[in-house]
Amino acid sequence: MTESKGTSGESGAGGRRRAAVTRETRETAVEIRLDLDGEGRVEATTGIPFFDHMLAQLGTHAGFDLEVRTRGDLEVDGHHTVEDTGLALGQALAEALGDRAGIRRFGFAAAPMDEALVEVALDLSGRPFVVHEVEVAPVMLGTYDPGLTEDFVRALAQTAGLTVHVRMRSGRSPHHVLESEFKALARALRDACAPSGRRGVPSTKGSLG
């Protein structure tokens, strides 16, 4: 059984876009606090240090204030912890954006890290779709399985209503490749969530989704 609780996604004081989400299952308990108009302050505790490091990259480079508290069945493996964190974060993003009026909607970024370069193009379309073309060596990064990154992106896209294309252009070190990916995802989200200066929903249909 899954229980998810969240804010309505309404703007708070000063028009800030915030959300708080709690997601509980038999396998995980996730608490997310997200402020899209923050300063890049991040506190992440998931029990997987490398994943915490990647969430810090995501919040910092997106300019989001982000708090993540996840307790998962790490005695099994990290899959449920990473995936459910992505699901809860995507829900928080969707709620903070509300009806998505006045946003740029599209974002693109390429983030080099030494020999690694990953590109991310995304659309806050309301429709989840993922193309993930990243290949890294199947070696553990501490207690983190690099293969879980795609699961995180897919979970995030599912609940955020996000179309995202991720492509690795070069890379050798799994650490560098994944950090490049999270930074590019962050910068693309920052651009897509930014105010456009226009009123209304950025769609000829009049709504997104």
Biotite code that builds the C-alpha atoms (Angstrom):
import biotite.structure as struc

atoms = struc.array([
    struc.Atom([0.000, 0.000, 0.000], chain_id="A", res_id=1, res_name="MET", atom_name="CA", element="C"),
    struc.Atom([1.202, 3.484, -0.861], chain_id="A", res_id=2, res_name="THR", atom_name="CA", element="C"),
    struc.Atom([0.186, 6.668, 0.887], chain_id="A", res_id=3, res_name="GLU", atom_name="CA", element="C"),
    struc.Atom([1.111, 10.035, -0.572], chain_id="A", res_id=4, res_name="SER", atom_name="CA", element="C"),
    struc.Atom([0.299, 13.363, 0.999], chain_id="A", res_id=5, res_name="LYS", atom_name="CA", element="C"),
    struc.Atom([1.180, 16.779, -0.347], chain_id="A", res_id=6, res_name="GLY", atom_name="CA", element="C"),
    struc.Atom([0.380, 20.446, -0.503], chain_id="A", res_id=7, res_name="THR", atom_name="CA", element="C"),
    struc.Atom([-1.919, 21.876, -3.116], chain_id="A", res_id=8, res_name="SER", atom_name="CA", element="C"),
    struc.Atom([1.025, 23.447, -4.913], chain_id="A", res_id=9, res_name="GLY", atom_name="CA", element="C"),
    struc.Atom([-0.276, 26.975, -4.289], chain_id="A", res_id=10, res_name="GLU", atom_name="CA", element="C"),
    struc.Atom([2.170, 29.862, -4.093], chain_id="A", res_id=11, res_name="SER", atom_name="CA", element="C"),
    struc.Atom([3.185, 30.857, -0.617], chain_id="A", res_id=12, res_name="GLY", atom_name="CA", element="C"),
    struc.Atom([4.350, 34.161, 0.797], chain_id="A", res_id=13, res_name="ALA", atom_name="CA", element="C"),
    struc.Atom([5.893, 36.344, -1.858], chain_id="A", res_id=14, res_name="GLY", atom_name="CA", element="C"),
    struc.Atom([4.526, 34.134, -4.619], chain_id="A", res_id=15, res_name="GLY", atom_name="CA", element="C"),
    struc.Atom([7.017, 31.349, -3.877], chain_id="A", res_id=16, res_name="ARG", atom_name="CA", element="C"),
    struc.Atom([6.270, 27.956, -5.395], chain_id="A", res_id=17, res_name="ARG", atom_name="CA", element="C"),
    struc.Atom([6.542, 25.318, -2.700], chain_id="A", res_id=18, res_name="ARG", atom_name="CA", element="C"),
    struc.Atom([5.383, 21.805, -1.941], chain_id="A", res_id=19, res_name="ALA", atom_name="CA", element="C"),
    struc.Atom([5.747, 19.202, 0.784], chain_id="A", res_id=20, res_name="ALA", atom_name="CA", element="C"),
    struc.Atom([5.144, 15.530, 0.055], chain_id="A", res_id=21, res_name="VAL", atom_name="CA", element="C"),
    struc.Atom([5.126, 12.403, 2.198], chain_id="A", res_id=22, res_name="THR", atom_name="CA", element="C"),
    struc.Atom([5.167, 8.995, 0.544], chain_id="A", res_id=23, res_name="ARG", atom_name="CA", element="C"),
    struc.Atom([4.938, 5.816, 2.612], chain_id="A", res_id=24, res_name="GLU", atom_name="CA", element="C"),
    struc.Atom([4.968, 2.180, 1.528], chain_id="A", res_id=25, res_name="THR", atom_name="CA", element="C"),
    struc.Atom([5.946, -1.094, 3.160], chain_id="A", res_id=26, res_name="ARG", atom_name="CA", element="C"),
    struc.Atom([9.397, -0.589, 1.647], chain_id="A", res_id=27, res_name="GLU", atom_name="CA", element="C"),
    struc.Atom([10.093, 3.121, 2.090], chain_id="A", res_id=28, res_name="THR", atom_name="CA", element="C"),
    struc.Atom([9.127, 6.326, 3.861], chain_id="A", res_id=29, res_name="ALA", atom_name="CA", element="C"),
    struc.Atom([9.970, 9.535, 1.984], chain_id="A", res_id=30, res_name="VAL", atom_name="CA", element="C"),
    struc.Atom([9.560, 13.152, 3.041], chain_id="A", res_id=31, res_name="GLU", atom_name="CA", element="C"),
    struc.Atom([10.232, 15.951, 0.538], chain_id="A", res_id=32, res_name="ILE", atom_name="CA", element="C"),
    struc.Atom([10.167, 19.713, 0.952], chain_id="A", res_id=33, res_name="ARG", atom_name="CA", element="C"),
    struc.Atom([10.735, 21.715, -2.214], chain_id="A", res_id=34, res_name="LEU", atom_name="CA", element="C"),
    struc.Atom([10.934, 25.447, -2.935], chain_id="A", res_id=35, res_name="ASP", atom_name="CA", element="C"),
    struc.Atom([11.405, 26.214, -6.620], chain_id="A", res_id=36, res_name="LEU", atom_name="CA", element="C"),
    struc.Atom([12.300, 29.818, -5.848], chain_id="A", res_id=37, res_name="ASP", atom_name="CA", element="C"),
    struc.Atom([15.045, 29.054, -3.362], chain_id="A", res_id=38, res_name="GLY", atom_name="CA", element="C"),
    struc.Atom([18.792, 29.528, -3.236], chain_id="A", res_id=39, res_name="GLU", atom_name="CA", element="C"),
    struc.Atom([20.009, 25.984, -3.835], chain_id="A", res_id=40, res_name="GLY", atom_name="CA", element="C"),
    struc.Atom([20.067, 24.881, -0.210], chain_id="A", res_id=41, res_name="ARG", atom_name="CA", element="C"),
    struc.Atom([19.923, 21.094, 0.047], chain_id="A", res_id=42, res_name="VAL", atom_name="CA", element="C"),
    struc.Atom([19.661, 18.596, 2.886], chain_id="A", res_id=43, res_name="GLU", atom_name="CA", element="C"),
    struc.Atom([19.457, 14.995, 1.692], chain_id="A", res_id=44, res_name="ALA", atom_name="CA", element="C"),
    struc.Atom([19.542, 11.876, 3.836], chain_id="A", res_id=45, res_name="THR", atom_name="CA", element="C"),
    struc.Atom([18.670, 8.626, 2.092], chain_id="A", res_id=46, res_name="THR", atom_name="CA", element="C"),
    struc.Atom([21.134, 6.151, 3.593], chain_id="A", res_id=47, res_name="GLY", atom_name="CA", element="C"),
    struc.Atom([23.038, 6.068, 0.280], chain_id="A", res_id=48, res_name="ILE", atom_name="CA", element="C"),
    struc.Atom([25.843, 8.657, 0.435], chain_id="A", res_id=49, res_name="PRO", atom_name="CA", element="C"),
    struc.Atom([26.483, 8.877, -3.324], chain_id="A", res_id=50, res_name="PHE", atom_name="CA", element="C"),
    struc.Atom([22.768, 9.374, -3.987], chain_id="A", res_id=51, res_name="PHE", atom_name="CA", element="C"),
    struc.Atom([22.719, 12.132, -1.352], chain_id="A", res_id=52, res_name="ASP", atom_name="CA", element="C"),
    struc.Atom([25.617, 13.736, -3.247], chain_id="A", res_id=53, res_name="HIS", atom_name="CA", element="C"),
    struc.Atom([23.670, 13.590, -6.508], chain_id="A", res_id=54, res_name="MET", atom_name="CA", element="C"),
    struc.Atom([20.540, 15.082, -4.920], chain_id="A", res_id=55, res_name="LEU", atom_name="CA", element="C"),
    struc.Atom([22.737, 17.891, -3.625], chain_id="A", res_id=56, res_name="ALA", atom_name="CA", element="C"),
    struc.Atom([23.891, 18.515, -7.212], chain_id="A", res_id=57, res_name="GLN", atom_name="CA", element="C"),
    struc.Atom([20.291, 18.532, -8.388], chain_id="A", res_id=58, res_name="LEU", atom_name="CA", element="C"),
    struc.Atom([19.022, 21.064, -5.864], chain_id="A", res_id=59, res_name="GLY", atom_name="CA", element="C"),
    struc.Atom([22.101, 23.281, -5.918], chain_id="A", res_id=60, res_name="THR", atom_name="CA", element="C"),
    struc.Atom([22.366, 23.672, -9.687], chain_id="A", res_id=61, res_name="HIS", atom_name="CA", element="C"),
    struc.Atom([18.598, 23.993, -10.174], chain_id="A", res_id=62, res_name="ALA", atom_name="CA", element="C"),
    struc.Atom([18.502, 26.742, -7.550], chain_id="A", res_id=63, res_name="GLY", atom_name="CA", element="C"),
    struc.Atom([15.864, 24.809, -5.587], chain_id="A", res_id=64, res_name="PHE", atom_name="CA", element="C"),
    struc.Atom([15.731, 24.588, -1.812], chain_id="A", res_id=65, res_name="ASP", atom_name="CA", element="C"),
    struc.Atom([15.345, 20.861, -1.247], chain_id="A", res_id=66, res_name="LEU", atom_name="CA", element="C"),
    struc.Atom([14.981, 18.663, 1.810], chain_id="A", res_id=67, res_name="GLU", atom_name="CA", element="C"),
    struc.Atom([14.893, 14.892, 1.355], chain_id="A", res_id=68, res_name="VAL", atom_name="CA", element="C"),
    struc.Atom([14.448, 12.326, 4.106], chain_id="A", res_id=69, res_name="ARG", atom_name="CA", element="C"),
    struc.Atom([14.170, 8.725, 2.925], chain_id="A", res_id=70, res_name="THR", atom_name="CA", element="C"),
    struc.Atom([14.166, 5.514, 4.949], chain_id="A", res_id=71, res_name="ARG", atom_name="CA", element="C"),
    struc.Atom([14.221, 2.446, 2.755], chain_id="A", res_id=72, res_name="GLY", atom_name="CA", element="C"),
    struc.Atom([14.856, -1.283, 2.824], chain_id="A", res_id=73, res_name="ASP", atom_name="CA", element="C"),
    struc.Atom([18.567, -0.939, 2.117], chain_id="A", res_id=74, res_name="LEU", atom_name="CA", element="C"),
    struc.Atom([19.136, -4.401, 3.523], chain_id="A", res_id=75, res_name="GLU", atom_name="CA", element="C"),
    struc.Atom([17.573, -5.603, 0.257], chain_id="A", res_id=76, res_name="VAL", atom_name="CA", element="C"),
    struc.Atom([19.221, -3.066, -2.089], chain_id="A", res_id=77, res_name="ASP", atom_name="CA", element="C"),
    struc.Atom([18.930, 0.591, -3.038], chain_id="A", res_id=78, res_name="GLY", atom_name="CA", element="C"),
    struc.Atom([16.273, 0.279, -5.725], chain_id="A", res_id=79, res_name="HIS", atom_name="CA", element="C"),
    struc.Atom([13.172, 1.108, -3.678], chain_id="A", res_id=80, res_name="HIS", atom_name="CA", element="C"),
    struc.Atom([14.945, 3.974, -1.922], chain_id="A", res_id=81, res_name="THR", atom_name="CA", element="C"),
    struc.Atom([16.079, 5.634, -5.144], chain_id="A", res_id=82, res_name="VAL", atom_name="CA", element="C"),
    struc.Atom([12.906, 5.025, -7.134], chain_id="A", res_id=83, res_name="GLU", atom_name="CA", element="C"),
    struc.Atom([10.503, 6.127, -4.399], chain_id="A", res_id=84, res_name="ASP", atom_name="CA", element="C"),
    struc.Atom([12.571, 9.249, -3.768], chain_id="A", res_id=85, res_name="THR", atom_name="CA", element="C"),
    struc.Atom([12.185, 10.055, -7.466], chain_id="A", res_id=86, res_name="GLY", atom_name="CA", element="C"),
    struc.Atom([8.423, 9.465, -7.327], chain_id="A", res_id=87, res_name="LEU", atom_name="CA", element="C"),
    struc.Atom([8.011, 11.741, -4.307], chain_id="A", res_id=88, res_name="ALA", atom_name="CA", element="C"),
    struc.Atom([10.261, 14.447, -5.754], chain_id="A", res_id=89, res_name="LEU", atom_name="CA", element="C"),
    struc.Atom([8.336, 14.402, -9.027], chain_id="A", res_id=90, res_name="GLY", atom_name="CA", element="C"),
    struc.Atom([5.072, 14.758, -7.140], chain_id="A", res_id=91, res_name="GLN", atom_name="CA", element="C"),
    struc.Atom([6.473, 17.710, -5.189], chain_id="A", res_id=92, res_name="ALA", atom_name="CA", element="C"),
    struc.Atom([7.652, 19.337, -8.424], chain_id="A", res_id=93, res_name="LEU", atom_name="CA", element="C"),
    struc.Atom([4.222, 18.932, -10.028], chain_id="A", res_id=94, res_name="ALA", atom_name="CA", element="C"),
    struc.Atom([2.454, 20.371, -6.991], chain_id="A", res_id=95, res_name="GLU", atom_name="CA", element="C"),
    struc.Atom([4.858, 23.316, -6.684], chain_id="A", res_id=96, res_name="ALA", atom_name="CA", element="C"),
    struc.Atom([4.313, 24.178, -10.366], chain_id="A", res_id=97, res_name="LEU", atom_name="CA", element="C"),
    struc.Atom([0.528, 24.134, -10.023], chain_id="A", res_id=98, res_name="GLY", atom_name="CA", element="C"),
    struc.Atom([-1.146, 24.720, -13.392], chain_id="A", res_id=99, res_name="ASP", atom_name="CA", element="C"),
    struc.Atom([2.288, 25.579, -14.901], chain_id="A", res_id=100, res_name="ARG", atom_name="CA", element="C"),
    struc.Atom([1.126, 28.986, -16.069], chain_id="A", res_id=101, res_name="ALA", atom_name="CA", element="C"),
    struc.Atom([3.842, 31.522, -16.803], chain_id="A", res_id=102, res_name="GLY", atom_name="CA", element="C"),
    struc.Atom([6.782, 29.095, -16.978], chain_id="A", res_id=103, res_name="ILE", atom_name="CA", element="C"),
    struc.Atom([9.256, 28.677, -19.817], chain_id="A", res_id=104, res_name="ARG", atom_name="CA", element="C"),
    struc.Atom([8.283, 24.992, -20.015], chain_id="A", res_id=105, res_name="ARG", atom_name="CA", element="C"),
    struc.Atom([11.319, 23.802, -22.026], chain_id="A", res_id=106, res_name="PHE", atom_name="CA", element="C"),
    struc.Atom([14.873, 23.377, -20.783], chain_id="A", res_id=107, res_name="GLY", atom_name="CA", element="C"),
    struc.Atom([18.180, 22.201, -22.192], chain_id="A", res_id=108, res_name="PHE", atom_name="CA", element="C"),
    struc.Atom([21.618, 21.858, -20.623], chain_id="A", res_id=109, res_name="ALA", atom_name="CA", element="C"),
    struc.Atom([24.943, 20.174, -21.258], chain_id="A", res_id=110, res_name="ALA", atom_name="CA", element="C"),
    struc.Atom([27.177, 19.780, -18.224], chain_id="A", res_id=111, res_name="ALA", atom_name="CA", element="C"),
    struc.Atom([30.820, 18.769, -18.721], chain_id="A", res_id=112, res_name="PRO", atom_name="CA", element="C"),
    struc.Atom([32.791, 17.182, -15.910], chain_id="A", res_id=113, res_name="MET", atom_name="CA", element="C"),
    struc.Atom([36.353, 16.452, -16.992], chain_id="A", res_id=114, res_name="ASP", atom_name="CA", element="C"),
    struc.Atom([36.083, 13.773, -19.701], chain_id="A", res_id=115, res_name="GLU", atom_name="CA", element="C"),
    struc.Atom([32.311, 13.318, -19.214], chain_id="A", res_id=116, res_name="ALA", atom_name="CA", element="C"),
    struc.Atom([29.575, 15.232, -21.016], chain_id="A", res_id=117, res_name="LEU", atom_name="CA", element="C"),
    struc.Atom([25.852, 14.566, -20.660], chain_id="A", res_id=118, res_name="VAL", atom_name="CA", element="C"),
    struc.Atom([23.041, 16.519, -22.323], chain_id="A", res_id=119, res_name="GLU", atom_name="CA", element="C"),
    struc.Atom([19.486, 16.835, -21.023], chain_id="A", res_id=120, res_name="VAL", atom_name="CA", element="C"),
    struc.Atom([16.537, 18.250, -22.941], chain_id="A", res_id=121, res_name="ALA", atom_name="CA", element="C"),
    struc.Atom([13.162, 18.363, -21.198], chain_id="A", res_id=122, res_name="LEU", atom_name="CA", element="C"),
    struc.Atom([9.613, 19.595, -21.456], chain_id="A", res_id=123, res_name="ASP", atom_name="CA", element="C"),
    struc.Atom([7.293, 20.178, -18.498], chain_id="A", res_id=124, res_name="LEU", atom_name="CA", element="C"),
    struc.Atom([4.561, 18.889, -20.772], chain_id="A", res_id=125, res_name="SER", atom_name="CA", element="C"),
    struc.Atom([2.431, 17.087, -18.206], chain_id="A", res_id=126, res_name="GLY", atom_name="CA", element="C"),
    struc.Atom([3.138, 13.878, -20.138], chain_id="A", res_id=127, res_name="ARG", atom_name="CA", element="C"),
    struc.Atom([5.787, 11.466, -18.817], chain_id="A", res_id=128, res_name="PRO", atom_name="CA", element="C"),
    struc.Atom([8.213, 10.150, -21.425], chain_id="A", res_id=129, res_name="PHE", atom_name="CA", element="C"),
    struc.Atom([11.880, 9.246, -21.043], chain_id="A", res_id=130, res_name="VAL", atom_name="CA", element="C"),
    struc.Atom([14.732, 8.571, -23.462], chain_id="A", res_id=131, res_name="VAL", atom_name="CA", element="C"),
    struc.Atom([17.819, 7.643, -21.444], chain_id="A", res_id=132, res_name="HIS", atom_name="CA", element="C"),
    struc.Atom([20.967, 6.897, -23.416], chain_id="A", res_id=133, res_name="GLU", atom_name="CA", element="C"),
    struc.Atom([23.709, 6.663, -20.812], chain_id="A", res_id=134, res_name="VAL", atom_name="CA", element="C"),
    struc.Atom([26.141, 3.770, -20.531], chain_id="A", res_id=135, res_name="GLU", atom_name="CA", element="C"),
    struc.Atom([28.507, 3.447, -17.592], chain_id="A", res_id=136, res_name="VAL", atom_name="CA", element="C"),
    struc.Atom([30.563, 0.586, -16.211], chain_id="A", res_id=137, res_name="ALA", atom_name="CA", element="C"),
    struc.Atom([28.485, -1.579, -13.822], chain_id="A", res_id=138, res_name="PRO", atom_name="CA", element="C"),
    struc.Atom([30.632, -0.856, -10.770], chain_id="A", res_id=139, res_name="VAL", atom_name="CA", element="C"),
    struc.Atom([29.282, 0.209, -7.399], chain_id="A", res_id=140, res_name="MET", atom_name="CA", element="C"),
    struc.Atom([29.931, 3.790, -6.300], chain_id="A", res_id=141, res_name="LEU", atom_name="CA", element="C"),
    struc.Atom([30.116, 3.149, -2.600], chain_id="A", res_id=142, res_name="GLY", atom_name="CA", element="C"),
    struc.Atom([26.678, 1.624, -1.955], chain_id="A", res_id=143, res_name="THR", atom_name="CA", element="C"),
    struc.Atom([25.106, 3.141, -5.073], chain_id="A", res_id=144, res_name="TYR", atom_name="CA", element="C"),
    struc.Atom([24.356, 1.134, -8.214], chain_id="A", res_id=145, res_name="ASP", atom_name="CA", element="C"),
    struc.Atom([24.794, 3.449, -11.249], chain_id="A", res_id=146, res_name="PRO", atom_name="CA", element="C"),
    struc.Atom([21.981, 1.624, -13.030], chain_id="A", res_id=147, res_name="GLY", atom_name="CA", element="C"),
    struc.Atom([19.513, 3.123, -10.554], chain_id="A", res_id=148, res_name="LEU", atom_name="CA", element="C"),
    struc.Atom([19.964, 6.564, -12.093], chain_id="A", res_id=149, res_name="THR", atom_name="CA", element="C"),
    struc.Atom([17.695, 5.727, -15.005], chain_id="A", res_id=150, res_name="GLU", atom_name="CA", element="C"),
    struc.Atom([15.105, 4.391, -12.539], chain_id="A", res_id=151, res_name="ASP", atom_name="CA", element="C"),
    struc.Atom([15.277, 7.694, -10.653], chain_id="A", res_id=152, res_name="PHE", atom_name="CA", element="C"),
    struc.Atom([14.804, 9.745, -13.824], chain_id="A", res_id=153, res_name="VAL", atom_name="CA", element="C"),
    struc.Atom([11.874, 7.598, -14.951], chain_id="A", res_id=154, res_name="ARG", atom_name="CA", element="C"),
    struc.Atom([10.206, 7.857, -11.535], chain_id="A", res_id=155, res_name="ALA", atom_name="CA", element="C"),
    struc.Atom([10.695, 11.627, -11.472], chain_id="A", res_id=156, res_name="LEU", atom_name="CA", element="C"),
    struc.Atom([9.248, 11.979, -14.964], chain_id="A", res_id=157, res_name="ALA", atom_name="CA", element="C"),
    struc.Atom([6.265, 9.772, -14.130], chain_id="A", res_id=158, res_name="GLN", atom_name="CA", element="C"),
    struc.Atom([4.916, 11.866, -11.281], chain_id="A", res_id=159, res_name="THR", atom_name="CA", element="C"),
    struc.Atom([6.171, 15.274, -12.472], chain_id="A", res_id=160, res_name="ALA", atom_name="CA", element="C"),
    struc.Atom([4.623, 14.865, -15.921], chain_id="A", res_id=161, res_name="GLY", atom_name="CA", element="C"),
    struc.Atom([7.989, 15.382, -17.549], chain_id="A", res_id=162, res_name="LEU", atom_name="CA", element="C"),
    struc.Atom([9.268, 14.540, -21.013], chain_id="A", res_id=163, res_name="THR", atom_name="CA", element="C"),
    struc.Atom([13.038, 14.144, -20.756], chain_id="A", res_id=164, res_name="VAL", atom_name="CA", element="C"),
    struc.Atom([15.812, 13.060, -23.114], chain_id="A", res_id=165, res_name="HIS", atom_name="CA", element="C"),
    struc.Atom([19.195, 12.237, -21.583], chain_id="A", res_id=166, res_name="VAL", atom_name="CA", element="C"),
    struc.Atom([22.207, 11.509, -23.781], chain_id="A", res_id=167, res_name="ARG", atom_name="CA", element="C"),
    struc.Atom([25.803, 10.847, -22.853], chain_id="A", res_id=168, res_name="MET", atom_name="CA", element="C"),
    struc.Atom([28.198, 12.404, -25.349], chain_id="A", res_id=169, res_name="ARG", atom_name="CA", element="C"),
    struc.Atom([31.410, 11.219, -23.715], chain_id="A", res_id=170, res_name="SER", atom_name="CA", element="C"),
    struc.Atom([32.672, 9.756, -20.473], chain_id="A", res_id=171, res_name="GLY", atom_name="CA", element="C"),
    struc.Atom([34.805, 7.113, -18.806], chain_id="A", res_id=172, res_name="ARG", atom_name="CA", element="C"),
    struc.Atom([34.406, 7.519, -15.037], chain_id="A", res_id=173, res_name="SER", atom_name="CA", element="C"),
    struc.Atom([30.930, 6.447, -13.777], chain_id="A", res_id=174, res_name="PRO", atom_name="CA", element="C"),
    struc.Atom([31.173, 9.088, -11.057], chain_id="A", res_id=175, res_name="HIS", atom_name="CA", element="C"),
    struc.Atom([31.868, 11.832, -13.578], chain_id="A", res_id=176, res_name="HIS", atom_name="CA", element="C"),
    struc.Atom([29.166, 10.667, -15.984], chain_id="A", res_id=177, res_name="VAL", atom_name="CA", element="C"),
    struc.Atom([26.445, 10.518, -13.322], chain_id="A", res_id=178, res_name="LEU", atom_name="CA", element="C"),
    struc.Atom([27.435, 13.829, -11.794], chain_id="A", res_id=179, res_name="GLU", atom_name="CA", element="C"),
    struc.Atom([27.363, 15.377, -15.266], chain_id="A", res_id=180, res_name="SER", atom_name="CA", element="C"),
    struc.Atom([23.869, 13.928, -15.758], chain_id="A", res_id=181, res_name="GLU", atom_name="CA", element="C"),
    struc.Atom([22.461, 15.251, -12.484], chain_id="A", res_id=182, res_name="PHE", atom_name="CA", element="C"),
    struc.Atom([23.962, 18.697, -13.090], chain_id="A", res_id=183, res_name="LYS", atom_name="CA", element="C"),
    struc.Atom([22.548, 18.848, -16.618], chain_id="A", res_id=184, res_name="ALA", atom_name="CA", element="C"),
    struc.Atom([19.144, 17.700, -15.354], chain_id="A", res_id=185, res_name="LEU", atom_name="CA", element="C"),
    struc.Atom([19.274, 20.409, -12.693], chain_id="A", res_id=186, res_name="ALA", atom_name="CA", element="C"),
    struc.Atom([20.131, 23.212, -15.103], chain_id="A", res_id=187, res_name="ARG", atom_name="CA", element="C"),
    struc.Atom([17.488, 22.095, -17.594], chain_id="A", res_id=188, res_name="ALA", atom_name="CA", element="C"),
    struc.Atom([14.864, 22.026, -14.823], chain_id="A", res_id=189, res_name="LEU", atom_name="CA", element="C"),
    struc.Atom([15.958, 25.461, -13.665], chain_id="A", res_id=190, res_name="ARG", atom_name="CA", element="C"),
    struc.Atom([15.378, 26.902, -17.127], chain_id="A", res_id=191, res_name="ASP", atom_name="CA", element="C"),
    struc.Atom([12.065, 25.099, -17.669], chain_id="A", res_id=192, res_name="ALA", atom_name="CA", element="C"),
    struc.Atom([10.632, 26.170, -14.297], chain_id="A", res_id=193, res_name="CYS", atom_name="CA", element="C"),
    struc.Atom([11.748, 29.796, -14.669], chain_id="A", res_id=194, res_name="ALA", atom_name="CA", element="C"),
    struc.Atom([9.111, 32.488, -15.213], chain_id="A", res_id=195, res_name="PRO", atom_name="CA", element="C"),
    struc.Atom([8.660, 33.371, -18.871], chain_id="A", res_id=196, res_name="SER", atom_name="CA", element="C"),
    struc.Atom([7.273, 36.840, -18.282], chain_id="A", res_id=197, res_name="GLY", atom_name="CA", element="C"),
    struc.Atom([4.056, 35.826, -20.020], chain_id="A", res_id=198, res_name="ARG", atom_name="CA", element="C"),
    struc.Atom([0.658, 35.000, -18.597], chain_id="A", res_id=199, res_name="ARG", atom_name="CA", element="C"),
    struc.Atom([-1.168, 31.772, -19.088], chain_id="A", res_id=200, res_name="GLY", atom_name="CA", element="C"),
    struc.Atom([-0.153, 28.199, -19.772], chain_id="A", res_id=201, res_name="VAL", atom_name="CA", element="C"),
    struc.Atom([2.535, 27.832, -22.485], chain_id="A", res_id=202, res_name="PRO", atom_name="CA", element="C"),
    struc.Atom([0.507, 25.630, -24.804], chain_id="A", res_id=203, res_name="SER", atom_name="CA", element="C"),
    struc.Atom([-1.681, 26.177, -27.853], chain_id="A", res_id=204, res_name="THR", atom_name="CA", element="C"),
    struc.Atom([-4.170, 23.778, -26.209], chain_id="A", res_id=205, res_name="LYS", atom_name="CA", element="C"),
    struc.Atom([-4.555, 26.053, -23.211], chain_id="A", res_id=206, res_name="GLY", atom_name="CA", element="C"),
    struc.Atom([-3.406, 23.348, -20.799], chain_id="A", res_id=207, res_name="SER", atom_name="CA", element="C"),
    struc.Atom([-0.536, 20.947, -20.284], chain_id="A", res_id=208, res_name="LEU", atom_name="CA", element="C"),
    struc.Atom([-1.002, 17.236, -19.951], chain_id="A", res_id=209, res_name="GLY", atom_name="CA", element="C"),
])
